[in-house]
Amino acid sequence: MKVFPAVALKDWACKRQDCDLYWSETERAAFGKDKWFASALPDVVALPHTAEAVAALLKFAGENQIPITPRGAGHGYVGGCVPVHGGISLSLERMNRILEVHPEDFVVVTQPGVITKELQDAVAKVKRYYPPDPASRADCSIGGNIATNAGGPRCLKYGVTRDYVLGLQVALMDGTLTRLGGRGHKNKTGFELSRLFVGSEGMLGIVTEATLKLLPLPEWRAALSFGYRTMEAAARAILALFDAGLLPSAVEIADAFTLQAARKRTGTKDFDGCEASLIVEVDGLREVTAIEIKRIREIGSMEDPVFIKEADGELACEQVWQTRREFSYSLRDTGLTKLNEDIVVPRSRLVDLIRFASALQKELQIPIACFGHAGDGNIHVNVMIDENDPRQIQAGDKALDRLFEQVINWGGALTGEHGVGLAKKPWWPLAADKSVQSLHKKIKTALDPQHLLNPGKFLD
Ligand SMILES: Cc1cc2nc3c(=O)[nH]c(=O)nc-3n(C[C@H](O)[C@H](O)[C@H](O)COP(=O)(O)OP(=O)(O)OC[C@H]3O[C@@H](n4cnc5c(N)ncnc54)[C@H](O)[C@@H]3O)c2cc1C
């Protein structure tokens, strides 16, 4: 086995002074996992302060054949930043400055380690809006969002992270630091190379700076929460909203198991008697949101809801979303292990998916909780198992196989926002045919010939 060149790396860092290194086992363990189940110990954690240090570190890793795994805030859901082959865990958390907010150009220029919510709050101060809103936005980083092409509830109306990336500075394995794209809202100069790095899960290069598009901050937000007796009723209400020509900023659904867990965690009585809930939010001019809310109330009422609750304005809407953001944690509180799959189905398959999940849980005798971004068919299907019960572990594996196979057959996708990482690696061949796999490998090899950047993930 190759000996890790610790002395040479210490020497390197000492000369530069813009990259800290952590060597203790406790520190290394803290950087060896994310919010999924896998963990691995890197040989060292490197925390660069500058883009130049990142590029030089990649070059050092290449020259010494050391695996190097980028890491944002470690709030991924698929083990993407887990350094499975050891080597260097490259944390971007110290590159955490917003470099420029330019309200007239509608851009923000930022280092990758900035926390998403902090960036959103900073641009809101000058009446600008950065819409992508992963439920983890208070904890995850912009660099991680770019590398996973993160989405969230508002992506129904506003699109995902990809749609806001105007330009990137990227460090490559050969030590090159390059600028791709720019700060103009339109740019068709050459290939769209900046987008190649969006969603590349840290396997092609390291994002060291991002120029992101901003929108005008909507004047007002308003939302309606509905409780329904069945998931089918909620799904029908969603389709009726679209048929009426409405495009809400978010449409979120949750099933009975999720609502029960949320009740326990938050103490809310809101969902009593409900098997499903729907949150529909709109934004824009205040008068317009009032008209839309009235219309949504009429349409949602056609499915005979158990309750309708209105939230008018920023504060009231945030309270609604606070409960929604607790869903994931509520499922964890059940004590069961949550296999969270952020699958996507074509919109017309929403009711089919709900029926399929319900049949699967009956057949395999394990709970399956569904909630998520119903408006764009991106549902978090959570297979809940007791890890101490071998029968349930087996049933969980079977459930995932069956779920992914069905989703792909419907023309859907394994993952809408979390990425493939380690979690979905076994199903990558199911989702990508040979020609797609081969193209991925060619691009990977062109940029990282020794396959040292984030190794052990779905391309290995
Ligand atoms: C409670 C909870 C709710 C969530 N809800 C959502 C949601 O609604 N929508 C959603 O999309 N996701 C969601 N996620 C998943 C997760 O938060 C996102 O994937 C997020 O983008 C990860 O960001 P991070 O900074 O934590 O990245 P990390 O976990 O640190 O890394 C993620 C990936 O990005 C790579 N990477 C990180 N920084 C860089 C960089 N600068 N350059 C190159 N590669 C890099 C890593 O190698 C890794 O492959 C949720 C997670 C949790 C725990």
The ligand as an ORCA input file, in Angstrom:
! r2SCAN-3c Opt
* xyz 0 1
  C     -32.653     17.511      6.373
  C     -32.156     17.577      4.959
  C     -32.982     18.080      3.969
  C     -32.534     18.165      2.637
  N     -33.356     18.706      1.706
  C     -32.913     18.866      0.445
  C     -33.744     19.492     -0.548
  O     -34.879     19.912     -0.290
  N     -33.236     19.622     -1.791
  C     -31.973     19.191     -2.109
  O     -31.555     19.361     -3.252
  N     -31.198     18.583     -1.198
  C     -31.615     18.425      0.058
  N     -30.811     17.816      0.991
  C     -29.491     17.280      0.580
  C     -28.309     18.256      0.736
  O     -28.553     19.228      1.695
  C     -27.912     18.869     -0.595
  O     -27.428     17.825     -1.439
  C     -26.832     19.952     -0.483
  O     -26.632     20.510     -1.760
  C     -25.499     19.445      0.062
  O     -24.670     20.566      0.302
  P     -23.402     20.443      1.270
  O     -22.708     21.760      1.270
  O     -23.804     19.909      2.569
  O     -22.530     19.408      0.422
  P     -21.713     18.118      0.880
  O     -22.618     17.123      1.492
  O     -20.546     18.543      1.669
  O     -21.222     17.585     -0.548
  C     -22.163     17.179     -1.502
  C     -21.427     16.830     -2.806
  O     -20.872     18.003     -3.376
  C     -19.466     17.887     -3.554
  N     -18.942     19.240     -3.282
  C     -19.179     20.009     -2.197
  N     -18.612     21.221     -2.335
  C     -17.996     21.220     -3.561
  C     -17.247     22.177     -4.293
  N     -17.010     23.405     -3.824
  N     -16.771     21.819     -5.512
  C     -17.008     20.591     -6.024
  N     -17.716     19.644     -5.370
  C     -18.196     19.959     -4.156
  C     -19.039     16.801     -2.597
  O     -17.898     16.133     -3.052
  C     -20.258     15.886     -2.622
  O     -20.185     15.030     -3.738
  C     -31.225     17.706      2.320
  C     -30.392     17.208      3.317
  C     -30.835     17.147      4.619
  C     -29.896     16.631      5.669
*
